[in-house]
Amino acid sequence: MQKLALGLYNVPRDQVKVVIDAGLGAGLRHFDFASFYDNEAECGAALRSWLSAGHSRSELFVTTKVWTTDLGDPAAAVRSAEISIAELGLGAVDLVMVHWPMPGKHVSAYLALEELVRSGKARALGISNYSPADYEELMKSASIAPIVNTFENNPLLYRKEWCDFFQDRGVVVQAYKPLQRGGPVLSCEPVQAISERCGRSPAQVCLRWNLEKGNAVVFKSLTPSRIQENVDVFDFSLSAEEVAALDALTTEEVRAEAQSHWEQRRSGTDAPWGPGLRPEKRTLEA
Ligand SMILES: NC(=O)c1ccc[n+]([C@@H]2O[C@H](COP(=O)([O-])OP(=O)(O)OC[C@H]3O[C@@H](n4cnc5c(N)ncnc54)[C@H](OP(=O)(O)O)[C@@H]3O)[C@@H](O)[C@H]2O)c1
């Protein structure tokens, strides 16, 4: 699994191919998809087109996720993952994640998804937005341990306790929203100062901050030049003092906001297709 992944959330269907081609051209082979992103058929088509030019499926690492509207019963969770796998059309997916740990539902959904690994439809399972307590609850009954937990982590929302907890247990931490969706983290003074010192962009500084912690990172961009910029983060480093300066930016207020957003999301949110189960099939639009 490459440390850096390209995420396809908020990528309109008609821009998926340009974005994925830019990622592949920049050397990315790790892609983060989800039923919730409502563009998996286009994502699969873009990757299949690349494979048809002589590349091997084993070069790619592809993730999908099961949304909260499909966690209500275990069969619905499996059905959702199977639709994603079929729409992607890449054979077995490398990773299936439970997108949010809905209380009372996520464990039975995860246990049902284990069957996908046993039957060879998925190579591994992961978790997304799991707190340490959710993970401990899951591990009381899971037979197949999750290899990754992905959650928001950037210098303005440093979840140190979660990073340390999962790293200590050998679960890869994958930081999402590493650029805070292009938010204030890119313009805040400490990031700007480090950016000037090392001659790298604020986005590169933020990505590097997560990498310095040993985290994997998933970012999104619709802009090919930014995708290349975001991949060019392996030839410089931040000093311990710079990492510590960025570590100190997270305020209690931001933590409280993040906690409230997290509680709300894990209680369930309608998907783009509405409050019910994922539609059986969505065909590619012309
Ligand atoms: N598991 C989960 O619950 C979950 C939740 C959220 C996200 N994710 C995953 O994580 C991925 C990334 O997170 P995200 O999309 O929320 O946020 P993000 O990667 O932090 O930010 C994306 C935004 O940053 C801008 N950007 C990208 N590169 C830039 C650069 N070099 N300089 C300036 N701005 C730049 C992009 O603009 P342009 O597109 O205009 O270039 C876009 O608006 C998602 O696509 C998804 O795969 C997972």
The ligand as an ORCA input file, in Angstrom:
! r2SCAN-3c Opt
* xyz 0 1
  N     -13.298      8.028      5.276
  C     -13.906      9.194      5.368
  O     -14.879      9.368      6.127
  C     -13.402     10.347      4.547
  C     -13.892     11.648      4.788
  C     -13.400     12.702      4.004
  C     -12.454     12.453      3.042
  N     -12.008     11.170      2.822
  C     -11.039     10.858      1.751
  O      -9.955     11.751      1.806
  C      -9.809     12.414      0.560
  C      -9.197     13.762      0.790
  O      -9.962     14.528      1.704
  P     -10.795     15.801      1.283
  O     -11.069     15.728     -0.169
  O     -11.924     15.905      2.203
  O      -9.859     17.030      1.611
  P      -8.348     17.499      1.273
  O      -7.612     16.502      0.458
  O      -7.782     17.949      2.561
  O      -8.603     18.817      0.432
  C      -9.053     18.840     -0.872
  C      -9.108     20.318     -1.278
  O      -7.789     20.863     -1.241
  C      -7.507     21.484     -2.484
  N      -6.096     21.194     -2.806
  C      -5.559     20.006     -3.158
  N      -4.240     20.116     -3.369
  C      -3.933     21.426     -3.146
  C      -2.732     22.161     -3.210
  N      -1.574     21.575     -3.551
  N      -2.779     23.487     -2.903
  C      -3.947     24.085     -2.560
  N      -5.116     23.437     -2.478
  C      -5.111     22.111     -2.769
  C      -8.434     20.854     -3.487
  O      -8.742     21.776     -4.509
  P      -8.954     21.335     -6.053
  O      -9.692     20.036     -6.050
  O      -9.737     22.488     -6.600
  O      -7.574     21.225     -6.658
  C      -9.661     20.543     -2.655
  O     -10.503     21.667     -2.573
  C     -11.216     12.388     -0.024
  O     -11.246     12.565     -1.421
  C     -11.663     11.003      0.373
  O     -11.114     10.028     -0.495
  C     -12.457     10.128      3.563
*
